[in-house]
Amino acid sequence: MKTGSRTTIIVIALTAIMAFVSIPAFAQDKPADNMELVREKMRADKKLFVAEGMQLTETEAKVFWPIYDGYQKELGKLFDRKIKLIQNYAKNYETMSDEVAKSLVDEYTAIEGDHLKLRQSYLPKFRKVLSEKRVARYYQLENKVEAVIEYDIAKQIPLMK
């Protein structure tokens, strides 16, 4: 991986970490205004990372980016659900009951299932405008970003008592 690409992944990951500083049990609260700025920066950094990684032709770019933007919008909804899930975990961390733990696990698996369904629903859209190798490359880039973000989030969230 090129140094610029690695740097971009690191920036995205750090931005994602900053996005989670509003989780009350694990960090200080941030004003809502800053949260949206952080999210915008994260989206822009990720788009730059994808653009560098995909190296699309002008023709490919014209048809790819609208699909990408739609996909990212849907991913954003899942991300919002994950933030709420983490906030709920943080709120209940000290007094966790079996009922709340069950609810958290159920929501987590629902989010993961919806994430897979989203990936699958966009696959034909990407295949319609890109070669199979380009589609695979895009999914690899998404996986790299998600892996870094998930790892950094996991480092911050303590195991259940």
trRosetta pair geometry for C-beta under 8 A, 3 or more apart (Angstrom, degrees):
i j d omega theta_ij theta_ji phi_ij phi_ji
1 5 5.0 -116 179 86 97 126
1 6 5.4 115 117 -58 119 92
2 5 4.6 93 61 7 85 104
2 6 7.0 -151 95 -5 44 86
2 52 7.8 -114 60 157 134 124
3 6 5.6 -55 -148 37 33 112
3 7 6.2 36 153 -21 66 106
4 7 5.6 -53 -147 36 30 113
4 8 6.4 32 153 -21 64 104
4 52 6.5 -133 118 -164 117 157
5 8 5.6 -52 -149 34 32 112
5 9 6.6 33 153 -18 64 102
5 49 6.5 97 -144 -145 70 84
5 52 5.9 -163 -88 112 87 131
5 53 6.3 94 -124 -75 123 92
6 9 5.8 -53 -151 35 33 110
6 10 6.4 33 151 -19 65 106
7 10 5.6 -55 -150 36 32 113
7 11 6.3 34 152 -20 66 104
8 11 5.6 -51 -147 35 33 112
8 12 6.4 35 153 -19 65 103
8 45 6.1 173 -162 -179 82 89
8 48 6.1 -142 -135 100 132 102
8 49 4.0 166 137 -88 135 97
8 52 6.8 162 -11 33 163 145
9 12 5.7 -53 -148 36 32 112
9 13 6.2 32 153 -19 65 106
9 49 6.4 106 -65 -129 62 143
9 144 6.3 -72 -112 143 132 107
9 145 6.4 -139 -126 -100 85 64
9 148 5.3 151 174 -34 103 168
10 13 5.7 -54 -147 37 31 111
10 14 6.2 29 155 -17 65 106
10 148 7.7 -114 -86 -171 38 145
11 14 5.8 -55 -145 38 29 109
11 15 6.2 32 154 -21 64 107
11 45 5.0 -139 112 -151 114 144
12 15 5.7 -57 -149 37 29 112
12 16 6.3 31 152 -21 64 105
12 42 6.1 90 -145 -150 69 74
12 45 4.8 -172 -78 114 78 122
12 46 5.3 91 -118 -74 130 78
12 49 6.3 -38 -39 -23 137 149
12 145 5.7 -49 124 -143 156 100
12 148 6.8 85 87 90 104 133
12 149 6.9 -68 133 -66 97 102
13 16 5.6 -53 -150 34 32 113
13 17 6.5 34 151 -21 64 102
13 148 4.3 -90 -80 146 121 111
13 149 5.7 -150 -114 -80 69 56
13 151 7.8 -22 -138 65 127 97
13 152 4.9 137 -174 -26 101 150
14 17 5.5 -49 -149 33 35 114
14 18 6.4 36 151 -18 65 103
14 152 7.9 -135 -77 -145 35 162
15 18 5.6 -53 -151 36 33 112
15 19 6.5 42 147 -28 64 101
15 38 6.0 166 -168 -174 83 83
15 41 5.4 -149 -133 104 135 104
15 42 4.0 177 127 -86 131 85
15 45 6.1 157 -3 28 153 148
16 19 5.4 -48 -153 26 35 117
16 20 7.0 26 152 -14 63 103
16 42 6.0 102 -67 -127 65 134
16 148 8.0 134 30 111 144 87
16 149 4.3 -81 158 -131 177 101
16 152 6.2 115 88 77 113 134
16 153 7.0 -71 141 -55 115 97
17 20 6.0 -64 -159 36 35 106
17 21 7.4 55 144 -45 63 88
17 152 5.0 -86 -71 154 104 129
17 153 7.5 -156 -97 -74 65 57
17 156 7.0 147 -140 -42 92 142
18 21 5.7 -27 -160 -8 44 117
18 38 5.1 -144 110 -142 111 135
19 22 7.6 -46 167 11 44 102
19 35 6.7 86 -143 -151 68 76
19 38 4.9 177 -83 125 75 128
19 39 6.1 87 -115 -74 123 73
19 42 6.4 -12 -48 -41 133 150
19 83 7.6 -86 143 -99 104 124
20 23 5.3 -7 177 -10 78 116
20 26 7.5 -17 146 85 102 132
20 27 7.3 103 121 21 73 139
20 83 7.3 -151 -105 -121 75 88
20 86 6.8 -42 -140 119 110 158
20 153 6.3 143 -53 -118 162 88
20 156 6.4 129 110 87 141 159
21 27 4.3 -96 -151 119 66 149
21 28 6.6 -3 170 61 101 66
21 30 5.5 67 97 -25 107 123
22 27 7.4 -16 -19 81 11 109
22 29 5.9 44 -141 -141 67 58
22 30 5.0 -86 -79 35 87 92
22 35 5.8 1 -39 -91 145 125
22 87 7.9 -24 112 -92 88 114
23 26 4.8 10 100 41 113 107
23 27 6.0 70 61 32 77 94
23 83 7.9 -139 -74 -161 97 75
23 86 5.6 -60 -108 130 135 108
23 87 5.6 -139 -123 -92 79 66
23 90 4.8 164 177 -46 98 160
24 27 7.8 -107 -126 61 12 53
24 29 6.3 4 -99 -70 79 92
24 87 7.2 66 12 -145 89 84
24 90 5.7 143 59 133 73 132
24 91 7.0 56 56 -79 120 71
25 90 3.4 -173 24 -171 115 92
25 91 6.8 -147 -33 -59 120 29
25 93 5.2 131 177 17 165 139
25 94 7.7 -161 -131 -24 131 94
26 90 5.8 -96 -12 -116 94 124
26 156 5.8 85 172 162 144 100
26 157 6.9 -62 -86 -99 154 55
26 158 7.7 -176 -101 -5 107 92
27 156 7.8 -22 -37 -169 115 128
30 34 4.9 -94 162 75 115 129
30 35 6.0 137 96 -58 116 85
31 34 5.1 93 67 5 83 101
31 35 7.5 -143 101 -10 47 87
32 35 5.4 -51 -155 26 41 119
32 36 7.0 36 155 -16 69 99
33 36 6.4 -60 -162 33 32 105
33 37 6.8 28 147 -15 65 109
34 37 5.4 -56 -151 38 39 114
34 38 6.2 43 152 -23 71 103
35 38 5.7 -53 -151 33 30 113
35 39 6.5 30 152 -18 64 105
36 39 5.6 -51 -147 36 35 113
36 40 6.4 38 153 -21 65 103
37 40 5.7 -53 -148 35 32 112
37 41 6.5 33 153 -18 64 105
38 41 5.7 -55 -151 36 31 112
38 42 6.3 34 150 -22 65 106
39 42 5.5 -52 -147 35 33 115
39 43 6.4 34 154 -19 65 103
39 76 7.9 78 -174 -136 124 110
40 43 5.8 -52 -149 35 32 111
40 44 6.3 29 154 -17 65 107
41 44 5.8 -57 -147 39 31 110
41 45 6.1 30 156 -18 67 108
42 45 5.9 -55 -145 38 27 109
42 46 6.2 26 157 -18 63 109
43 46 5.8 -58 -147 38 28 110
43 47 6.3 28 155 -20 64 108
43 72 6.7 99 -139 172 103 138
43 76 8.0 -1 -88 -84 120 118
44 47 5.7 -54 -147 35 30 111
44 48 6.4 32 154 -19 64 105
45 48 5.7 -54 -150 35 31 113
45 49 6.4 35 151 -21 65 105
46 49 5.5 -52 -150 35 34 115
46 50 6.4 32 153 -17 66 104
46 72 7.7 149 101 -123 134 128
46 145 5.8 68 -130 -143 103 155
47 50 5.7 -52 -147 38 32 110
47 51 6.2 36 152 -22 65 106
47 68 7.6 112 -122 140 90 134
47 72 7.8 -16 -75 -80 96 162
48 51 5.6 -52 -145 36 31 113
48 52 6.3 29 156 -17 64 105
49 52 6.0 -57 -149 38 27 109
49 53 6.1 20 155 -13 63 114
49 141 6.8 161 131 -171 96 113
49 145 6.6 127 101 -80 151 120
50 53 5.7 -62 -142 44 29 109
50 54 5.7 20 163 -16 69 114
50 68 6.9 149 134 -149 157 143
50 138 7.1 41 -152 -136 106 81
50 141 5.4 119 -112 138 72 148
50 142 7.9 31 -99 -65 113 68
51 54 6.2 -58 -134 39 23 103
51 56 7.4 -76 -143 16 63 103
52 55 7.3 9 178 -58 30 75
53 137 6.9 -179 148 161 98 103
53 141 4.6 137 108 -100 158 132
54 60 7.9 -155 154 125 116 130
54 64 7.3 162 168 157 157 163
54 134 6.9 59 -152 -158 92 95
54 137 6.5 134 -112 116 64 121
54 138 6.2 28 -96 -85 111 85
54 141 7.1 -63 -54 -20 83 159
56 60 4.0 -136 -165 94 100 116
56 61 4.3 136 110 -64 131 80
56 64 5.8 -121 -117 25 157 152
56 134 7.8 79 -100 -150 85 132
57 60 4.6 93 49 9 78 103
57 61 6.8 -140 89 -10 38 89
58 61 5.6 -53 -145 33 29 115
58 62 6.7 36 156 -27 62 101
59 62 6.1 -51 -156 24 30 113
59 63 7.4 4 157 2 60 105
60 63 6.5 -76 -160 46 33 94
60 64 5.5 25 156 -22 74 122
60 129 7.1 124 -148 153 66 93
60 130 6.4 68 -150 -101 110 84
60 134 7.2 -115 -154 -155 141 163
61 64 5.7 -60 -128 41 27 109
61 65 5.9 24 180 -23 68 110
62 65 7.3 -48 -135 25 12 103
63 66 7.1 -61 -162 34 32 103
63 67 7.1 22 152 -8 64 114
63 129 4.0 -160 128 -147 123 132
64 67 6.0 -75 -162 43 36 106
64 68 5.8 36 151 -24 76 112
64 126 7.7 45 -130 -132 81 77
64 129 5.8 -178 -74 121 62 133
64 130 6.3 58 -93 -59 108 114
65 68 5.2 -50 -138 37 36 117
65 69 6.1 40 160 -23 67 102
66 69 5.7 -51 -147 33 31 113
66 70 6.7 32 154 -17 62 104
67 70 5.8 -55 -153 36 33 111
67 71 6.3 33 150 -19 66 107
67 122 7.0 132 174 -160 102 102
67 125 5.0 171 -143 144 127 117
67 126 6.2 165 135 -80 146 64
67 129 6.5 -176 -7 25 148 146
68 71 5.7 -59 -150 38 30 112
68 72 6.2 28 154 -19 67 108
68 138 8.0 -122 -97 -155 104 132
69 72 5.7 -53 -144 37 30 111
69 73 6.4 37 154 -25 63 103
70 73 5.6 -51 -151 30 31 114
70 74 6.7 26 153 -13 63 104
70 122 7.7 170 98 -113 102 116
70 125 7.9 -78 75 152 133 163
71 74 5.9 -59 -154 39 32 108
71 75 6.2 34 148 -20 67 107
71 118 7.4 123 -149 164 78 105
71 122 4.9 58 -101 -121 114 158
71 125 7.9 -176 -60 81 109 138
72 75 5.3 -50 -143 38 36 115
72 76 6.3 48 152 -30 64 99
73 76 5.6 -47 -155 24 30 119
73 77 7.3 34 147 -20 59 97
74 77 5.7 -45 -159 25 39 113
74 78 7.1 36 146 -13 64 101
74 118 5.4 175 133 -143 129 128
74 122 7.8 -172 52 -54 145 126
75 78 5.6 -55 -156 38 40 111
75 79 6.2 45 146 -24 70 105
75 115 7.9 58 -123 -128 75 86
75 118 6.9 151 -76 140 66 153
76 79 5.3 -50 -145 35 34 116
76 80 6.4 40 152 -23 64 100
77 80 5.6 -48 -151 30 32 114
77 81 6.8 34 149 -17 62 102
78 81 5.5 -52 -154 35 36 113
78 82 6.4 37 148 -21 67 103
78 111 5.9 124 -159 -162 91 91
78 114 6.1 -176 -104 104 111 114
78 115 5.5 105 -156 -83 158 86
78 118 6.9 -103 -40 -9 140 157
79 82 5.5 -53 -149 35 34 112
79 83 6.5 38 150 -22 65 101
80 83 5.6 -49 -149 32 33 113
80 84 6.6 32 152 -16 63 103
81 84 5.7 -55 -151 37 33 111
81 85 6.3 38 149 -23 65 105
81 107 7.4 -153 170 175 104 105
81 111 5.2 -178 112 -106 126 116
81 114 7.9 37 53 63 162 147
82 85 5.4 -50 -148 34 34 116
82 86 6.4 33 154 -17 66 103
82 111 5.8 124 -74 -173 81 157
83 86 5.8 -55 -149 37 31 108
83 87 6.3 31 152 -19 65 107
84 87 5.5 -54 -145 39 32 113
84 88 6.2 36 154 -22 65 105
85 88 5.7 -54 -149 35 29 112
85 89 6.5 32 150 -20 63 104
85 104 6.5 117 -165 -147 92 78
85 107 5.3 -174 -108 116 114 127
85 108 6.2 127 -170 -76 150 73
85 111 6.7 -81 -32 -27 152 150
86 89 5.4 -49 -149 34 35 115
86 90 6.3 37 151 -20 65 104
86 153 7.5 -95 -96 -170 148 117
86 157 6.6 -105 -140 -94 105 132
87 90 5.5 -51 -147 36 33 113
87 91 6.3 36 153 -22 65 105
88 91 5.6 -51 -145 34 31 114
88 92 6.3 5 161 3 64 113
88 100 7.8 -160 158 -169 102 103
88 103 8.0 -95 149 112 142 113
88 104 6.5 -172 106 -98 116 97
88 107 7.8 47 58 53 151 160
89 92 6.3 -77 -148 51 24 93
89 93 6.2 55 152 -69 65 87
89 104 5.7 90 -83 -132 90 140
89 157 7.0 23 112 -153 145 123
90 93 5.6 -19 -146 -24 30 119
92 95 6.1 -91 -161 69 62 76
92 96 5.2 91 143 -93 95 66
92 97 7.6 -81 -171 14 122 73
92 100 4.8 -145 -176 162 159 153
92 104 7.8 -145 63 -54 139 130
93 96 6.3 -12 -147 -47 21 105
93 158 7.2 77 -155 64 133 111
93 160 7.7 -140 -140 -121 71 63
93 161 7.4 99 174 -8 71 107
94 161 7.9 44 -129 1 32 145
96 100 5.7 -132 -150 79 63 122
96 101 5.7 68 175 -60 110 98
96 160 6.0 -102 94 -155 177 104
96 161 6.4 157 31 45 125 94
97 100 4.8 93 53 10 80 99
97 101 6.8 -141 94 -5 41 89
98 101 5.5 -56 -145 39 32 115
98 102 6.2 37 155 -23 66 104
99 102 5.8 -53 -151 33 28 112
99 103 6.5 28 151 -18 62 107
100 103 5.5 -54 -149 36 34 115
100 104 6.3 37 152 -21 67 104
101 104 5.7 -54 -149 35 31 112
101 105 6.4 27 155 -15 65 106
101 160 6.7 72 -117 -146 116 156
102 105 5.9 -57 -148 38 30 108
102 106 6.2 31 154 -20 65 109
103 106 5.7 -55 -146 37 28 113
103 107 6.3 25 157 -16 64 107
104 107 6.0 -56 -147 38 28 107
104 108 6.2 32 154 -21 64 108
105 108 5.6 -52 -145 36 31 115
105 109 6.4 25 158 -14 65 105
106 109 6.2 -58 -148 39 27 104
106 110 6.3 29 152 -21 63 109
107 110 5.5 -55 -146 37 33 115
107 111 6.3 36 154 -21 66 103
108 111 5.8 -54 -151 34 29 110
108 112 6.4 26 153 -15 64 107
109 112 5.5 -51 -145 39 36 112
109 113 6.2 40 154 -21 66 105
110 113 5.7 -53 -146 37 30 113
110 114 6.3 29 154 -17 64 107
111 114 5.8 -56 -147 39 30 110
111 115 6.3 37 151 -26 64 104
112 115 5.5 -49 -149 30 32 117
112 116 6.7 32 153 -17 63 101
113 116 5.8 -54 -153 35 33 109
113 117 6.4 33 150 -17 66 106
114 117 5.4 -51 -145 38 35 114
114 118 6.2 41 153 -24 65 103
115 118 5.7 -52 -151 33 30 113
115 119 6.6 32 151 -18 63 103
116 119 5.7 -51 -150 34 34 113
116 120 6.3 30 153 -15 65 108
117 120 5.7 -59 -148 41 31 111
117 121 6.1 30 155 -22 67 108
118 121 5.7 -55 -143 36 29 109
118 122 6.4 16 161 -9 64 109
119 122 6.3 -69 -151 42 25 101
119 123 6.6 45 151 -46 63 98
119 139 7.5 79 -157 -127 113 109
120 123 5.6 -35 -152 2 34 121
121 124 7.8 -56 -179 26 34 96
121 125 7.8 24 137 -6 61 113
122 125 5.0 -59 -159 41 57 118
122 126 6.0 53 147 -20 84 102
123 126 6.0 -58 -147 38 30 106
123 127 6.1 29 156 -18 66 111
123 135 7.2 76 -152 -174 71 131
124 127 5.4 -57 -141 41 33 114
124 128 6.3 45 156 -33 65 101
125 128 5.8 -48 -154 22 29 116
125 129 7.3 -3 158 5 58 107
126 129 6.5 -79 -156 47 33 92
126 130 5.6 -28 172 32 76 117
126 135 4.7 123 129 -121 116 100
126 138 6.3 -141 -156 67 143 151
127 130 6.8 -77 -113 60 23 75
127 132 7.0 20 -127 -91 92 65
127 135 5.5 7 -82 -79 65 155
130 134 3.8 -117 177 92 116 126
130 135 5.0 150 92 -56 117 77
130 138 7.1 81 86 -14 171 134
131 134 4.7 95 54 7 77 102
131 135 7.1 -140 95 -6 40 86
132 135 5.6 -52 -146 35 33 113
132 136 6.3 35 154 -19 65 105
133 136 5.7 -53 -148 37 31 112
133 137 6.3 35 151 -22 64 105
134 137 5.5 -51 -147 35 33 115
134 138 6.4 36 153 -21 65 102
135 138 5.7 -53 -151 33 31 111
135 139 6.5 27 153 -14 65 105
136 139 5.8 -57 -149 40 32 108
136 140 6.3 37 150 -23 65 105
137 140 5.5 -53 -151 33 32 116
137 141 6.5 33 151 -20 65 102
138 141 5.7 -52 -151 33 34 111
138 142 6.5 35 151 -18 65 103
139 142 5.5 -48 -146 36 36 114
139 143 6.3 39 153 -21 65 105
140 143 5.6 -56 -149 37 31 112
140 144 6.4 34 153 -23 65 103
141 144 5.7 -51 -149 31 32 113
141 145 6.6 28 155 -14 64 104
142 145 6.0 -60 -153 38 30 107
142 146 6.1 24 155 -15 67 113
143 146 5.7 -58 -141 42 29 109
143 147 6.0 34 159 -25 66 107
144 147 5.9 -54 -146 32 26 111
144 148 6.6 22 157 -15 61 106
145 148 6.1 -60 -154 36 29 108
145 149 6.3 23 154 -13 66 111
146 149 5.8 -59 -145 42 31 109
146 150 5.9 30 159 -19 68 110
147 150 5.9 -55 -140 39 26 109
147 151 6.2 30 158 -22 62 108
148 151 5.8 -55 -149 34 27 113
148 152 6.4 21 156 -14 62 108
149 152 5.9 -60 -149 39 29 107
149 153 6.2 28 155 -18 66 107
150 153 5.7 -55 -145 38 30 111
150 154 6.1 33 156 -22 65 108
151 154 5.7 -57 -148 36 27 112
151 155 6.6 33 153 -24 62 103
152 155 5.7 -46 -150 27 33 115
152 156 7.0 25 154 -14 61 106
153 156 6.0 -67 -160 37 34 107
153 157 6.4 15 155 -12 71 112
154 157 6.2 -64 -140 39 32 101
